[in-house]
Amino acid sequence: MNIYIGNLPYSVTEDDLREAFSRFGQVDSANIIMDKFSGRSKGFGFVDMSSDEEGRTAIEAMNEQDFKGRTIKVNEARPREERAPRRDRY
């Protein structure tokens, strides 16, 4: 199950996410989305868990909880929407 985690503190690392969610089951991957220009966290990320049951347990336990000073939003990730191609600006 792919899980979305929002409102993360900018200081959180992928290892922090992996450690927090591994309490609920096997974490296959943890990714924090970074701004490609500044290199800073965008304040959200994703965790892949090996089973849907473990993922649902993690969502229920972690949603609206304090994580390193901020109340995080946790839910099942939705498929990425296709966006229209960007036009080049001159």
Residue, then its C-alpha position, 0 to 999 in steps of 0.5 A: m500500500n502506498i501511503y501519503i504523509g502531509n504537513l511534515p516538518y522540513s527537517v524530517t528525513e526518509d529514515d525518520l519516516r521509515e522508523a515511524f512506520s515500521r512499528f506497524g509492519q514492513v516498510d518497502s520504501a520511504n520518500i520525501i518529495m524535494d523541491k528540485f530548485s532549492g533542494r529543500s523538502k516540500g513537506f510531504g512524502f510517501v511510504d510503501m508498506s508491504s501489506d494493505e492491512e499494515g498500511r491501514t493500521a499505520i494510517e489509523a494510528m498516525n493520521e492527525q498525530d504529532f510528528k516531530g512538532r507538527t500534526i501530520k495528515v496520513n492517508e492512502a495515496r491516490p494515483r498521480e493525475e496526468r497534467a497537461p504539458r507545460r508550455d515553454r516561456y520565452 
